[in-house]
Amino acid sequence: MASPARGSHVWVGAETGALKGVNLRKKQATNYASSSGLSRGGGVCAMCWGDPSESEILVGCLDRSVKLFSTEKGKFTESRLCPGGDGPFCGLAVNGSAIITCVESGLIKVWRDDETEDAQLELAAGGGLCRMRQDPTRPQRLGTGGRENSLKVWDLQRPREPVFRAKNVRNDWLDLRVPVWDRDLQFLPGSEKVVTCTAHHQVRLYDPSSPQRRPVLETTFGEAPLTALAVVPGGASVVVGSARGDVAVIDLRQGRVLKCLKGFAGGVRGLQCHPTLPLVASCGLDRFLRVHHLGDKRLRHKVYLKSRLTCLLLSTQRDWEAEEEPPPPPEVKEEEGDALWDALETVPTPAKGGKKRKILGP
């Protein structure tokens, strides 16, 4: 019997430590837990695919363990401890057979394929990190950003210094320094540009190929801190989510809001766009997984998952377009239907008599 994990379209991590596989066509969610069970001390902090065929998922937990989940077997197969630094994981990636981890204190480690506790490479990206992302087209490149820790782009082949270090924007109209607090970032496909969102509701676009270290574009959205960011296929726009549940699509060419997505009731923790379809998946503190269509803004799927959600992964190997065919209606033979009607007893219809009106005398 095939594992239900093979039919999951979205994988979601929860604060309870559970990994949830969601089949959107069936509106079903399956919980997967390691042998140690569920606990908030083992809550899921970060996730990434372990291989290009999407048969493995790496799950980073609060207890500093990285667990390997097999989507083919439907269970956790390995677990290793990744010590060093302070704070939870703020990023997880794979480069070949090596695992890349990043923690809040700014320590980035590249771990060998074996289970030794010695890291192959270590980088110090500075404290207060909120996010580490990997360039999907160049896996050796990483981007980091956090609180009072501006965007940096690292190359693992030249790890001594970042290949790009962003510069803060100029002082505001009161000549006061603008605080830095990058909450999420993404690399734009087909270019060296990096887009970030901040806790001060700013969206900034950087171009490391230009001599300018400041953002080449900056815009704002809403009043709440922006907590999640995803790139729309094509790289011309991004989807941002806030701590108040506001989600919008922002054009990176003109810096304006194209549309807003509705239906959220809590802070957004995770956003991801499908690489080929106009769909965006989101999860957050309201315990719902939602999938919106980027064209007509409609909510296509909504699944309640019972736990506060932290991050998600979309499976691109599943057929998102195909719909389940409805079961064929039962065939009724004409002869059986005629015999049934012939066996019924005829009930005569009673004749309706007119009502007589009484004529009252004077």
LUMMARBA-712444 format. One record per residue (C-alpha): x, y, z; residue in three letters. Coordinates in pm, 1 decimal. Layout:
<rs>
R         px         py         pz   code
R          X          Y          Z    ALA
...
</rs>
This chain:
<rs>
R         px         py         pz   code
R        0.0        0.0        0.0    MET
R      138.0      341.8     -100.4    ALA
R      219.3      586.3      176.2    SER
R      -20.3      883.4      204.9    PRO
R      288.9     1104.9      211.9    ALA
R      336.6     1052.5     -161.0    ARG
R       10.2     1234.0     -235.9    GLY
R       83.3     1546.5      -28.7    SER
R       88.4     1877.1     -212.8    HIS
R      210.4     2091.8       78.6    VAL
R      430.4     2015.1      378.9    TRP
R      386.4     2231.9      686.9    VAL
R      585.1     2254.4     1011.0    GLY
R      419.4     2329.8     1345.2    ALA
R      526.3     2466.2     1683.1    GLU
R      441.0     2129.2     1836.6    THR
R      718.0     1959.3     1636.9    GLY
R      481.7     1784.7     1395.8    ALA
R      538.1     1768.5     1022.2    LEU
R      205.4     1779.5      839.5    LYS
R      148.6     1654.0      486.8    GLY
R     -158.7     1804.5      321.5    VAL
R     -343.7     1656.6       25.6    ASN
R     -539.3     1949.2     -114.4    LEU
R     -769.2     1750.4     -340.6    ARG
R     -888.9     1537.1      -50.8    LYS
R     -866.7     1820.2      206.2    LYS
R     -678.5     1579.3      433.2    GLN
R     -377.4     1638.0      656.7    ALA
R     -154.2     1367.5      803.9    THR
R       71.2     1424.1     1105.7    ASN
R      418.9     1274.9     1110.3    TYR
R      623.9     1273.7     1429.6    ALA
R      967.0     1138.0     1512.8    SER
R     1028.2      859.3     1761.2    SER
R     1079.5     1116.3     2039.9    SER
R      717.2     1231.4     2005.2    GLY
R      570.5     1581.1     1994.5    LEU
R      685.7     1864.3     2219.5    SER
R      718.7     2239.1     2194.2    ARG
R     1087.9     2199.8     2268.7    GLY
R     1117.4     2025.7     1934.3    GLY
R      910.2     2273.6     1734.4    GLY
R      987.5     2308.6     1366.4    VAL
R     1194.9     2620.3     1284.2    CYS
R     1303.8     2564.1      923.7    ALA
R     1256.4     2317.6      638.9    MET
R     1406.4     2250.0      298.3    CYS
R     1411.7     1975.9       35.7    TRP
R     1691.5     1724.1       75.2    GLY
R     1720.7     1637.3     -294.5    ASP
R     1596.9     1769.9     -632.9    PRO
R     1348.6     1482.5     -668.8    SER
R     1174.2     1596.5     -346.9    GLU
R     1189.4     1252.9     -189.5    SER
R     1349.8     1385.3      130.7    GLU
R     1273.8     1677.6      361.3    ILE
R     1518.4     1825.1      611.5    LEU
R     1344.9     1954.9      924.2    VAL
R     1527.8     2186.3     1165.7    GLY
R     1389.5     2186.6     1522.2    CYS
R     1420.4     2404.4     1832.1    LEU
R     1632.2     2142.1     2009.7    ASP
R     1900.6     2199.7     1740.2    ARG
R     1838.8     1865.4     1571.3    SER
R     1802.5     1823.4     1196.1    VAL
R     1575.1     1534.5     1099.5    LYS
R     1547.4     1362.5      763.9    LEU
R     1196.6     1268.9      650.8    PHE
R     1137.3     1032.4      358.5    SER
R      827.7     1117.6      154.7    THR
R      841.9      773.6       -8.0    GLU
R      845.5      580.5      319.8    LYS
R      629.8      829.2      509.1    GLY
R      852.2      842.3      817.8    LYS
R     1160.9     1002.0      970.7    PHE
R     1469.2      799.0      882.8    THR
R     1762.1      994.0     1034.1    GLU
R     1839.0     1261.0     1289.0    SER
R     2155.6     1448.1     1378.6    ARG
R     2243.9     1715.6     1631.3    LEU
R     2391.8     2041.5     1499.0    CYS
R     2534.3     2230.0     1799.9    PRO
R     2707.8     2564.8     1800.0    GLY
R     2591.8     2921.8     1841.8    GLY
R     2283.0     3044.1     2025.0    ASP
R     1918.5     3063.8     1937.8    GLY
R     1693.1     2864.6     1706.1    PRO
R     1755.5     2786.5     1341.9    PHE
R     1678.5     3074.8     1108.5    CYS
R     1777.0     2895.2      790.6    GLY
R     1842.4     2549.4      649.1    LEU
R     1982.7     2452.1      308.8    ALA
R     2156.1     2174.0      117.0    VAL
R     2464.4     2204.5     -104.3    ASN
R     2540.3     1872.9     -267.7    GLY
R     2568.9     1621.0       12.1    SER
R     2638.5     1884.4      279.5    ALA
R     2383.4     2045.8      511.9    ILE
R     2397.2     2420.5      580.9    ILE
R     2254.5     2550.8      908.6    THR
R     2224.6     2902.0     1044.5    CYS
R     2123.8     3010.6     1394.9    VAL
R     2004.7     3338.5     1541.6    GLU
R     2347.0     3431.0     1682.7    SER
R     2482.7     3442.8     1326.1    GLY
R     2682.6     3120.3     1311.7    LEU
R     2657.9     2944.6      975.0    ILE
R     2789.7     2590.3      955.1    LYS
R     2837.7     2352.4      665.0    VAL
R     2810.5     1992.8      784.8    TRP
R     2958.7     1692.2      614.3    ARG
R     2749.3     1400.9      500.2    ASP
R     2875.9     1182.6      784.4    ASP
R     2733.7     1213.9     1134.8    GLU
R     3038.2     1366.2     1301.4    THR
R     2987.5     1681.8     1505.4    GLU
R     3272.8     1860.9     1326.4    ASP
R     3158.5     2119.9     1073.6    ALA
R     3333.2     2144.0      741.5    GLN
R     3307.0     2523.9      732.8    LEU
R     3198.6     2801.2      970.2    GLU
R     3093.2     3159.3      897.8    LEU
R     3015.1     3443.4     1136.7    ALA
R     2734.1     3651.7      986.6    ALA
R     2671.2     3869.4     1292.6    GLY
R     2415.9     3848.6     1572.0    GLY
R     2043.7     3909.7     1557.8    GLY
R     1986.3     3710.9     1239.5    LEU
R     1627.3     3652.9     1134.2    CYS
R     1670.0     3467.6      805.5    ARG
R     1917.3     3284.9      586.3    MET
R     1823.3     3197.0      228.4    ARG
R     2002.1     3004.9      -45.0    GLN
R     2023.1     3120.8     -405.6    ASP
R     1830.1     2850.0     -596.9    PRO
R     2036.5     2895.4     -915.3    THR
R     2374.4     2915.2     -737.1    ARG
R     2361.0     2688.2     -430.0    PRO
R     2698.1     2808.1     -302.9    GLN
R     2554.7     3157.0     -241.4    ARG
R     2368.9     3250.3       75.7    LEU
R     2191.9     3564.6      189.6    GLY
R     2154.3     3671.5      552.6    THR
R     1976.5     3955.8      730.0    GLY
R     1840.2     4044.4     1071.6    GLY
R     1796.6     4308.2     1338.2    ARG
R     2067.4     4572.6     1299.7    GLU
R     2232.1     4325.5     1064.7    ASN
R     2200.5     4444.9      706.8    SER
R     2175.7     4214.4      407.3    LEU
R     2491.4     4019.3      327.8    LYS
R     2553.1     3780.5       39.5    VAL
R     2806.3     3503.5      102.6    TRP
R     2989.8     3269.8     -133.6    ASP
R     3089.9     2939.3       26.5    LEU
R     3380.7     2911.4     -217.1    GLN
R     3517.7     3242.6      -80.2    ARG
R     3392.8     3242.6      278.1    PRO
R     3627.2     3496.5      436.4    ARG
R     3422.3     3805.2      348.9    GLU
R     3073.2     3855.9      206.4    PRO
R     3064.5     3924.3     -166.0    VAL
R     2801.9     4193.7     -101.4    PHE
R     2731.1     4398.0      209.0    ARG
R     2427.5     4627.4      196.4    ALA
R     2445.7     4983.4      317.2    LYS
R     2170.1     5143.3      520.3    ASN
R     1946.8     5402.9      357.5    VAL
R     2008.1     5770.6      418.1    ARG
R     1875.9     5943.9      727.2    ASN
R     1510.6     6041.7      734.2    ASP
R     1373.0     6394.9      698.8    TRP
R     1456.2     6459.3     1065.4    LEU
R     1816.0     6352.2      996.0    ASP
R     1767.2     6048.7     1219.6    LEU
R     1917.2     5710.3     1143.3    ARG
R     1672.5     5458.9      994.1    VAL
R     1677.1     5131.5     1195.4    PRO
R     1760.5     4803.7     1019.4    VAL
R     1551.6     4492.0     1073.9    TRP
R     1535.3     4249.3      780.8    ASP
R     1282.9     3972.1      852.4    ARG
R     1295.7     3774.2      527.3    ASP
R     1473.9     3776.5      193.1    LEU
R     1469.6     3602.9     -143.5    GLN
R     1694.7     3583.1     -449.2    PHE
R     1532.2     3680.6     -777.1    LEU
R     1565.2     3412.5    -1046.7    PRO
R     1788.0     3489.1    -1342.6    GLY
R     1972.1     3778.0    -1176.6    SER
R     2184.9     3871.3     -879.4    GLU
R     1914.8     4088.7     -724.7    LYS
R     1790.8     4025.3     -371.3    VAL
R     1462.2     4147.2     -224.8    VAL
R     1402.4     4186.5      148.6    THR
R     1110.5     4274.0      376.9    CYS
R     1157.4     4443.8      712.0    THR
R      987.9     4472.8     1048.4    ALA
R      929.5     4840.9      963.6    HIS
R      692.4     4741.8      675.8    HIS
R      949.6     4814.0      404.1    GLN
R     1021.5     4612.9       89.4    VAL
R     1368.1     4674.0      -55.8    ARG
R     1538.3     4556.3     -373.0    LEU
R     1918.1     4529.4     -387.6    TYR
R     2138.6     4476.2     -692.6    ASP
R     2484.9     4343.5     -599.0    PRO
R     2598.4     4371.2     -962.4    SER
R     2571.3     4752.3     -946.2    SER
R     2816.7     4973.5     -757.5    PRO
R     2530.2     5100.6     -539.6    GLN
R     2508.9     4925.2     -202.6    ARG
R     2186.5     5095.2     -101.8    ARG
R     1850.1     4964.1     -225.0    PRO
R     1770.0     5037.3     -589.9    VAL
R     1399.0     5032.2     -500.5    LEU
R     1211.2     5078.2     -174.6    GLU
R      841.3     5077.1      -96.0    THR
R      620.1     5025.8      207.3    THR
R      308.9     4821.6      274.6    PHE
R       72.7     4854.0      568.5    GLY
R      173.9     4945.0      921.7    GLU
R      252.3     4604.4     1074.6    ALA
R      591.1     4427.9     1061.1    PRO
R      642.4     4220.9      746.3    LEU
R      730.4     3864.0      838.7    THR
R      732.7     3654.5      520.0    ALA
R      825.2     3697.2      155.5    LEU
R      787.8     3490.5     -163.5    ALA
R      882.8     3559.9     -526.1    VAL
R      612.2     3530.7     -791.9    VAL
R      713.4     3320.2    -1097.7    PRO
R      891.5     3551.8    -1338.6    GLY
R     1051.4     3763.2    -1065.5    GLY
R      860.9     4082.8    -1151.5    ALA
R      667.4     4089.7     -822.5    SER
R      669.6     3947.2     -471.7    VAL
R      410.7     3840.7     -215.0    VAL
R      458.9     3976.2      137.4    VAL
R      279.8     3888.2      461.1    GLY
R      264.3     4077.9      787.5    SER
R      232.5     3999.0     1156.4    ALA
R     -127.1     4124.6     1143.0    ARG
R     -236.6     3894.4      861.2    GLY
R     -211.8     4141.6      572.0    ASP
R      -91.9     3982.1      246.5    VAL
R      -25.6     4171.2      -77.0    ALA
R      140.1     4133.5     -416.3    VAL
R      392.5     4412.8     -481.4    ILE
R      535.1     4508.7     -819.9    ASP
R      913.2     4534.4     -811.7    LEU
R      930.8     4753.5    -1122.3    ARG
R      716.1     5039.9     -996.5    GLN
R      707.5     4966.2     -623.3    GLY
R      329.0     4967.5     -594.5    ARG
R       75.0     4726.3     -451.9    VAL
R      -89.5     4523.6     -729.2    LEU
R     -349.9     4339.3     -522.2    LYS
R     -429.6     4222.5     -169.2    CYS
R     -525.2     3869.7      -67.0    LEU
R     -804.8     3829.0      185.9    LYS
R     -913.8     3576.2      445.5    GLY
R     -633.8     3583.7      703.7    PHE
R     -695.5     3598.7     1077.1    ALA
R     -344.4     3593.5     1224.9    GLY
R       21.6     3662.2     1164.3    GLY
R      175.8     3505.7      854.3    VAL
R      479.8     3285.5      914.7    ARG
R      536.1     3115.8      579.4    GLY
R      477.8     3204.4      213.0    LEU
R      574.2     3019.8     -102.8    GLN
R      470.9     3055.4     -466.6    CYS
R      440.3     2760.9     -701.7    HIS
R      724.6     2781.6     -959.0    PRO
R      501.8     2725.7    -1263.5    THR
R      141.4     2789.9    -1154.6    LEU
R      -14.1     3121.2    -1037.1    PRO
R      -65.0     2989.5     -683.7    LEU
R       69.4     3102.1     -347.3    VAL
R       49.8     2900.4      -24.9    ALA
R       53.6     3060.6      319.1    SER
R       46.1     2950.9      681.4    CYS
R       66.2     3121.5     1017.1    GLY
R      -61.1     3163.9     1367.8    LEU
R     -429.4     3115.4     1282.9    ASP
R     -358.9     2743.4     1217.8    ARG
R     -487.7     2747.1      858.4    PHE
R     -310.5     2651.6      539.1    LEU
R     -439.4     2864.9      251.8    ARG
R     -375.2     2853.9     -121.8    VAL
R     -472.2     3163.2     -323.8    HIS
R     -480.3     3214.3     -698.5    HIS
R     -261.1     3508.8     -794.4    LEU
R     -472.1     3595.1    -1098.4    GLY
R     -825.2     3630.5     -961.2    ASP
R     -720.8     3648.9     -589.6    LYS
R     -964.6     3372.0     -501.9    ARG
R     -904.0     3134.2     -212.8    LEU
R     -866.9     2793.0     -376.0    ARG
R     -791.5     2578.7      -71.0    HIS
R     -825.1     2623.6      304.1    LYS
R     -732.1     2348.1      550.8    VAL
R     -742.1     2370.9      930.9    TYR
R     -431.4     2206.5     1084.0    LEU
R     -497.5     2245.8     1461.2    LYS
R     -150.5     2383.1     1551.3    SER
R       29.4     2714.5     1513.0    ARG
R      226.0     2685.2     1191.1    LEU
R      579.1     2809.4     1129.1    THR
R      692.7     2721.4      775.2    CYS
R      590.4     2531.5      462.9    LEU
R      717.8     2361.2      146.8    LEU
R      533.9     2314.8     -182.3    LEU
R      573.8     1991.5     -374.1    SER
R      628.0     2062.7     -743.0    THR
R      628.8     1692.2     -831.3    GLN
R      253.9     1655.7     -770.9    ARG
R      -12.9     1725.4    -1031.1    ASP
R     -186.4     2037.0     -902.1    TRP
R     -408.0     2079.5    -1206.9    GLU
R     -578.1     1740.3    -1221.3    ALA
R     -900.1     1709.0    -1028.4    GLU
R    -1041.2     1387.9     -898.5    GLU
R    -1304.9     1243.9    -1127.4    GLU
R    -1644.2     1204.8     -962.6    PRO
R    -1764.3      844.2     -924.9    PRO
R    -1989.9      734.0    -1212.0    PRO
R    -2363.1      727.7    -1130.1    PRO
R    -2509.6      380.5    -1072.8    PRO
R    -2664.9      231.4    -1382.6    GLU
R    -3037.8      153.7    -1362.8    VAL
R    -3162.8     -103.4    -1607.6    LYS
R    -3477.8        0.9    -1787.7    GLU
R    -3640.9     -338.4    -1744.5    GLU
R    -3594.8     -331.9    -1367.9    GLU
R    -3742.9       15.7    -1352.2    GLY
R    -4051.1      -86.0    -1549.6    ASP
R    -4106.1     -394.3    -1332.2    ALA
R    -4084.5     -177.8    -1021.7    LEU
R    -4351.6       60.3    -1146.9    TRP
R    -4579.7     -226.3    -1255.0    ASP
R    -4564.0     -379.4     -906.0    ALA
R    -4688.3      -62.3     -738.0    LEU
R    -5057.8      -48.9     -644.0    GLU
R    -5265.8      219.1     -805.5    THR
R    -5421.5      455.5     -554.0    VAL
R    -5734.7      634.9     -678.9    PRO
R    -5745.6     1006.9     -638.2    THR
R    -6051.8     1115.7     -433.4    PRO
R    -6281.7     1363.1     -603.6    ALA
R    -6287.9     1706.2     -453.5    LYS
R    -6632.0     1822.1     -346.3    GLY
R    -6725.3     2187.4     -346.2    GLY
R    -6779.0     2354.2      -15.3    LYS
R    -7136.4     2459.1       61.5    LYS
R    -7181.4     2804.3      189.8    ARG
R    -7431.8     2850.5      467.4    LYS
R    -7677.5     3128.0      419.6    ILE
R    -7763.5     3285.8      746.5    LEU
R    -8107.5     3433.9      784.0    GLY
R    -8176.1     3783.4      903.8    PRO
</rs>
